[in-house]
């Protein structure tokens, strides 16, 4: 075929940098890779990552729709769940759920109604 697709990077729409930092960096444990702003008083666009999971977060109108959803496959879901619970984030108390399709899943919703489902195949 001659083409190799290497990575998909979803874009989530955000509206508040402080809430974004509190949720993605402090609560979920992502790190800020870089951020861009064309000029002062312009919207921010930035990248966060956690291991191999990479997200772009944008304040720009039209980049994405609030209320989007993604799934992230992880290893060590129950450990990650325990880590999140220890942080006592006041706006979310997610639980691990076993699904009929043999996964354990942990769903979190960011302050802008974007949903992330972390999942692990039950072996």
Residue frames as a rotation matrix with the C-alpha (Angstrom) as fourth column:
UNK 1
0.569 0.822 0.000 0.00
0.822 -0.569 0.000 0.00
0.000 0.000 -1.000 0.00
UNK 2
-0.213 -0.781 0.587 2.92
0.718 -0.532 -0.448 2.38
0.662 0.327 0.674 0.63
UNK 3
-0.042 0.262 0.964 1.17
-0.447 -0.868 0.217 4.28
0.893 -0.422 0.154 3.42
UNK 4
-0.388 -0.110 -0.915 1.61
0.697 0.615 -0.369 3.74
0.603 -0.781 -0.162 7.14
UNK 5
0.394 0.583 0.711 -0.78
-0.160 -0.718 0.677 5.45
0.905 -0.380 -0.189 9.54
UNK 6
-0.499 -0.804 -0.322 1.08
0.228 0.237 -0.945 6.06
0.836 -0.545 0.065 12.79
UNK 7
-0.814 0.171 -0.555 -1.19
0.545 -0.102 -0.832 7.83
-0.198 -0.980 -0.010 15.26
UNK 8
0.052 0.854 0.517 -4.58
0.589 -0.444 0.675 9.41
0.806 0.270 -0.527 15.78
UNK 9
-0.883 -0.290 -0.368 -4.67
0.468 -0.517 -0.717 12.53
0.018 -0.805 0.592 17.94
UNK 10
0.100 0.989 0.104 -8.18
0.939 -0.129 0.319 13.56
0.329 0.066 -0.942 19.01
UNK 11
-0.839 -0.230 0.494 -9.02
0.111 -0.960 -0.258 17.23
0.533 -0.162 0.830 19.58
UNK 12
-0.081 0.802 -0.592 -11.30
0.995 0.103 0.003 18.24
0.063 -0.588 -0.806 22.45
UNK 13
-0.018 0.188 0.982 -12.91
0.189 -0.964 0.188 21.65
0.982 0.189 -0.018 22.70
UNK 14
-0.231 -0.107 -0.967 -12.21
0.973 0.006 -0.232 23.43
0.030 -0.994 0.102 25.99
UNK 15
0.443 0.517 0.732 -13.35
0.491 -0.823 0.285 26.78
0.750 0.234 -0.618 27.37
UNK 16
0.871 -0.120 0.477 -11.30
-0.445 -0.605 0.660 27.48
0.209 -0.787 -0.581 30.50
UNK 17
0.119 -0.936 -0.331 -7.55
-0.355 0.271 -0.895 26.99
0.927 0.224 -0.300 30.95
UNK 18
-0.474 -0.310 0.824 -7.69
-0.865 -0.009 -0.501 26.70
0.163 -0.951 -0.264 34.76
UNK 19
0.439 0.707 0.555 -10.39
-0.736 0.637 -0.229 24.00
-0.515 -0.308 0.800 34.68
UNK 20
0.806 -0.213 -0.552 -8.51
-0.342 0.594 -0.728 22.23
0.483 0.776 0.406 31.90
UNK 21
-0.239 -0.968 0.079 -5.29
-0.559 0.071 -0.826 22.22
0.794 -0.241 -0.558 33.94
UNK 22
-0.271 0.208 0.940 -7.09
-0.933 0.186 -0.310 21.03
-0.239 -0.960 0.144 37.06
UNK 23
0.704 0.661 0.259 -8.74
-0.565 0.743 -0.359 18.13
-0.430 0.107 0.897 35.23
UNK 24
0.897 -0.289 -0.333 -6.15
-0.121 0.564 -0.817 16.94
0.424 0.773 0.472 32.73
UNK 25
-0.027 -0.996 0.085 -2.89
-0.324 -0.072 -0.943 17.73
0.946 -0.053 -0.320 34.54
UNK 26
-0.505 -0.210 0.837 -3.67
-0.841 -0.100 -0.532 17.59
0.195 -0.973 -0.126 38.24
UNK 27
0.261 0.716 0.647 -6.43
-0.806 0.531 -0.263 14.96
-0.532 -0.452 0.716 38.24
UNK 28
0.974 0.211 -0.079 -5.80
-0.217 0.785 -0.580 12.62
-0.061 0.582 0.811 35.28
UNK 29
0.445 -0.876 0.186 -2.01
0.117 0.263 0.958 13.00
-0.888 -0.404 0.220 35.42
UNK 30
0.695 -0.229 0.681 -1.37
0.702 0.015 -0.712 14.11
0.153 0.973 0.171 31.84
UNK 31
-0.140 -0.758 -0.637 1.62
0.616 -0.571 0.543 16.36
-0.775 -0.316 0.547 31.22
UNK 32
0.811 0.333 -0.481 1.60
-0.089 -0.743 -0.663 19.55
-0.578 0.580 -0.573 29.20
UNK 33
0.244 -0.727 0.642 3.76
0.880 0.445 0.170 18.95
-0.409 0.523 0.748 26.11
UNK 34
-0.876 -0.461 0.142 3.34
0.479 -0.793 0.376 22.34
-0.061 0.398 0.916 24.47
UNK 35
0.205 0.947 -0.246 0.89
0.731 -0.316 -0.605 25.18
-0.651 -0.056 -0.757 24.02
UNK 36
-0.738 -0.387 0.552 0.33
0.671 -0.506 0.542 27.75
0.070 0.770 0.634 21.31
UNK 37
0.337 0.787 -0.517 -1.39
0.646 -0.593 -0.482 31.10
-0.685 -0.171 -0.708 21.17
UNK 38
0.263 -0.224 0.938 -1.24
0.906 -0.277 -0.320 33.26
0.332 0.934 0.130 18.04
UNK 39
-0.459 -0.350 0.817 -1.32
0.061 -0.929 -0.364 36.48
0.887 -0.117 0.448 20.03
UNK 40
-0.979 0.135 -0.153 -2.25
0.139 -0.108 -0.984 37.75
-0.149 -0.985 0.087 23.47
UNK 41
-0.388 0.919 -0.068 -6.00
-0.557 -0.292 -0.777 37.50
-0.734 -0.264 0.625 24.05
UNK 42
-0.115 0.323 -0.939 -6.30
-0.879 0.408 0.248 34.78
0.463 0.854 0.237 21.40
UNK 43
0.836 0.498 0.228 -7.49
-0.547 0.740 0.390 31.23
0.026 -0.451 0.892 22.17
UNK 44
-0.190 -0.894 0.406 -5.03
-0.857 0.353 0.376 28.57
-0.479 -0.276 -0.833 23.32
UNK 45
0.787 0.233 -0.571 -4.28
-0.473 0.823 -0.316 25.28
0.396 0.519 0.758 21.58
UNK 46
-0.086 -0.891 0.446 -2.16
-0.996 0.087 -0.018 22.72
-0.023 -0.446 -0.895 23.36
UNK 47
0.218 0.022 -0.976 -1.08
-0.317 0.947 -0.050 19.12
0.923 0.320 0.214 23.61
UNK 48
0.136 -0.170 0.976 -1.19
-0.968 0.189 0.168 16.91
-0.213 -0.967 -0.138 26.69
UNK 49
0.109 -0.119 -0.987 0.00
-0.483 0.861 -0.158 13.34
0.869 0.494 0.037 26.98
UNK 50
0.285 -0.060 0.957 0.05
-0.867 0.410 0.284 10.42
-0.409 -0.910 0.065 29.36
UNK 51
-0.139 -0.477 0.868 2.34
0.111 0.864 0.492 7.62
-0.984 0.165 -0.067 28.22
UNK 52
-0.855 -0.220 0.470 1.22
0.450 0.137 0.882 6.93
-0.258 0.966 -0.019 24.62
UNK 53
0.196 0.970 0.146 -2.12
0.973 -0.174 -0.149 8.75
-0.119 0.171 -0.978 24.90
UNK 54
-0.873 -0.469 -0.133 -1.93
0.428 -0.868 0.254 12.16
-0.235 0.164 0.958 23.21
UNK 55
0.243 0.968 0.067 -4.72
0.942 -0.219 -0.256 14.74
-0.233 0.125 -0.964 23.17
UNK 56
-0.815 -0.311 0.488 -5.01
0.419 -0.899 0.128 18.18
0.399 0.309 0.863 21.64
UNK 57
-0.018 0.769 -0.639 -7.13
0.927 -0.227 -0.300 20.66
-0.376 -0.597 -0.709 23.59
UNK 58
-0.735 -0.242 0.633 -8.41
0.590 -0.687 0.423 23.75
0.333 0.685 0.648 21.85
UNK 59
-0.371 0.596 -0.712 -10.20
0.393 -0.594 -0.702 26.94
-0.841 -0.540 -0.013 22.79
UNK 60
-0.913 -0.063 -0.403 -10.63
-0.306 -0.549 0.778 27.76
-0.271 0.833 0.482 19.08
UNK 61
0.086 0.996 0.009 -14.21
-0.506 0.051 -0.861 27.94
-0.858 0.070 0.508 17.85
UNK 62
0.669 0.308 -0.677 -14.79
-0.743 0.238 -0.626 25.31
-0.032 0.921 0.388 15.19
UNK 63
-0.412 -0.888 -0.205 -11.88
-0.879 0.446 -0.165 23.00
0.239 0.112 -0.965 16.09
UNK 64
-0.866 0.181 -0.466 -14.11
0.241 0.968 -0.071 20.45
0.438 -0.173 -0.882 17.79
UNK 65
0.061 0.951 0.302 -17.53
-0.293 -0.272 0.917 20.05
0.954 -0.144 0.262 19.33
UNK 66
-0.573 -0.150 0.806 -18.00
-0.819 0.057 -0.571 19.94
0.040 -0.987 -0.156 23.09
UNK 67
0.341 0.732 0.590 -19.34
-0.752 0.589 -0.296 16.59
-0.564 -0.343 0.751 24.18
UNK 68
0.233 -0.353 -0.906 -16.99
-0.757 0.519 -0.397 14.44
0.611 0.778 -0.146 22.11
UNK 69
0.738 0.016 0.675 -15.99
-0.511 0.667 0.542 10.95
-0.441 -0.744 0.501 23.27
UNK 70
0.111 -0.741 -0.663 -12.88
-0.773 0.354 -0.526 8.80
0.625 0.571 -0.533 22.94
UNK 71
0.996 0.063 0.055 -11.67
-0.084 0.807 0.585 5.44
-0.008 -0.588 0.809 24.23
UNK 72
0.167 -0.986 0.024 -8.14
-0.890 -0.161 -0.427 4.87
0.424 0.050 -0.904 25.50
UNK 73
0.797 0.020 -0.604 -6.87
0.092 0.984 0.155 1.32
0.597 -0.179 0.782 25.95
UNK 74
0.174 -0.750 0.639 -4.65
-0.889 -0.399 -0.226 1.01
0.424 -0.528 -0.735 29.01
UNK 75
0.094 -0.219 -0.971 -2.91
0.325 0.929 -0.178 -1.62
0.941 -0.298 0.158 31.10
UNK 76
-0.760 -0.349 -0.548 -3.36
0.604 -0.070 -0.794 -1.37
0.239 -0.935 0.264 34.86
UNK 77
-0.233 0.767 0.598 -6.86
0.101 -0.593 0.799 0.12
0.967 0.247 0.060 34.87
UNK 78
0.660 0.535 -0.528 -7.60
0.541 0.149 0.828 -0.72
0.522 -0.831 -0.192 38.51
UNK 79
-0.140 -0.792 -0.594 -4.31
0.968 -0.237 0.088 0.85
-0.210 -0.562 0.800 39.63
UNK 80
-0.811 -0.109 0.575 -5.10
0.348 -0.880 0.323 3.99
0.471 0.462 0.752 37.65
UNK 81
0.215 0.966 0.147 -8.57
0.221 -0.195 0.956 4.07
0.951 -0.173 -0.255 39.21
UNK 82
0.492 -0.104 -0.864 -7.03
0.868 0.136 0.478 3.86
0.068 -0.985 0.157 42.71
UNK 83
-0.615 -0.787 -0.049 -4.64
0.785 -0.617 0.049 6.69
-0.068 -0.008 0.998 41.83
UNK 84
-0.525 0.502 0.687 -7.55
0.134 -0.748 0.650 8.89
0.840 0.434 0.326 40.70
UNK 85
0.520 0.792 -0.320 -9.56
0.422 0.088 0.903 8.13
0.743 -0.604 -0.288 43.84
UNK 86
0.041 -0.611 -0.790 -6.63
0.996 -0.035 0.079 9.11
-0.076 -0.791 0.607 46.06
UNK 87
-0.799 -0.415 0.435 -6.64
0.504 -0.857 0.106 12.59
0.329 0.304 0.894 44.53
UNK 88
-0.280 0.786 -0.552 -10.17
0.796 -0.132 -0.591 13.29
-0.537 -0.605 -0.588 45.80
UNK 89
-0.963 0.026 0.270 -11.10
0.177 -0.692 0.700 15.38
0.205 0.722 0.661 42.77
UNK 90
-0.727 0.680 -0.093 -14.31
-0.107 -0.246 -0.963 17.15
-0.678 -0.690 0.252 43.85
UNK 91
-0.138 0.716 -0.685 -16.12
-0.885 -0.400 -0.240 16.92
-0.445 0.572 0.688 40.49
UNK 92
0.268 0.220 -0.938 -15.80
-0.720 0.692 -0.044 13.22
0.640 0.687 0.344 39.65
UNK 93
-0.201 -0.278 0.939 -15.88
-0.791 0.612 0.012 9.88
-0.578 -0.740 -0.343 41.42
UNK 94
0.135 0.277 -0.951 -15.68
-0.903 0.430 -0.003 7.39
0.408 0.859 0.308 38.54
UNK 95
0.287 0.015 0.958 -16.10
-0.567 0.809 0.158 3.66
-0.772 -0.588 0.241 39.09
UNK 96
-0.801 -0.500 -0.328 -14.69
-0.581 0.519 0.626 0.71
-0.143 0.693 -0.707 37.20
UNK 97
0.278 0.944 0.175 -17.44
-0.743 0.327 -0.584 -1.16
-0.608 0.032 0.793 35.38
UNK 98
-0.711 -0.388 0.587 -17.29
0.018 0.824 0.566 -4.63
-0.703 0.413 -0.579 33.84
UNK 99
-0.223 0.616 -0.755 -18.93
-0.916 -0.398 -0.054 -4.71
-0.334 0.680 0.653 30.41
UNK 100
0.642 0.521 0.562 -20.72
-0.268 0.840 -0.473 -7.54
-0.718 0.153 0.679 28.57
UNK 101
0.913 -0.344 -0.220 -17.97
-0.172 0.165 -0.971 -7.31
0.370 0.924 0.091 25.90
UNK 102
0.715 -0.590 -0.375 -15.30
0.695 0.654 0.297 -8.40
0.070 -0.473 0.878 28.44
UNK 103
-0.254 -0.780 0.572 -13.64
0.368 -0.625 -0.688 -5.12
0.894 0.036 0.446 29.31
UNK 104
0.114 0.204 -0.972 -13.28
0.936 -0.351 0.036 -3.17
-0.334 -0.914 -0.231 32.51
UNK 105
-0.101 -0.054 0.993 -14.00
0.680 -0.733 0.029 0.49
0.726 0.678 0.111 31.85
UNK 106
-0.216 -0.052 -0.975 -13.47
0.810 -0.567 -0.149 3.75
-0.545 -0.822 0.164 33.70
UNK 107
0.089 0.351 0.932 -15.40
0.839 -0.530 0.119 6.72
0.536 0.772 -0.342 32.30
UNK 108
-0.332 -0.180 -0.926 -14.55
0.674 -0.732 -0.100 10.32
-0.660 -0.658 0.364 33.11
UNK 109
0.454 0.505 0.734 -16.16
0.845 -0.506 -0.174 13.47
0.284 0.699 -0.657 31.78
UNK 110
-0.639 -0.769 -0.033 -14.13
0.751 -0.614 -0.241 16.66
0.165 -0.178 0.970 31.57
UNK 111
-0.496 0.441 -0.748 -15.51
0.361 -0.679 -0.640 20.08
-0.790 -0.587 0.178 32.59
UNK 112
-0.554 0.237 -0.799 -16.60
-0.700 -0.652 0.292 20.66
-0.452 0.720 0.527 28.96
UNK 113
0.429 0.840 0.331 -18.66
-0.631 0.541 -0.556 17.44
-0.647 0.030 0.762 28.59
UNK 114
0.135 -0.469 -0.873 -15.98
-0.820 0.442 -0.365 15.52
0.557 0.764 -0.325 26.68
UNK 115
0.793 0.245 0.558 -15.95
-0.539 0.709 0.455 11.85
-0.284 -0.661 0.695 27.70
UNK 116
-0.219 -0.868 -0.445 -12.88
-0.861 0.387 -0.331 9.65
0.459 0.310 -0.832 28.02
UNK 117
0.886 0.407 0.223 -13.35
-0.463 0.808 0.365 5.93
-0.032 -0.426 0.904 28.54
UNK 118
-0.310 -0.950 0.030 -10.22
-0.947 0.306 -0.092 4.19
0.078 -0.057 -0.995 29.77
UNK 119
0.758 0.649 0.068 -10.59
-0.651 0.759 0.014 0.47
-0.042 -0.055 0.998 29.14
UNK 120
-0.486 -0.860 0.158 -8.76
-0.853 0.506 0.127 -2.80
-0.189 -0.073 -0.979 29.63
UNK 121
0.108 0.459 -0.882 -9.56
-0.620 0.725 0.301 -6.17
0.777 0.515 0.362 28.09
UNK 122
0.374 0.071 0.925 -10.41
-0.839 0.451 0.305 -8.83
-0.395 -0.890 0.228 30.69
UNK 123
-0.211 -0.570 -0.794 -8.09
-0.809 0.557 -0.185 -11.78
0.548 0.604 -0.579 30.16
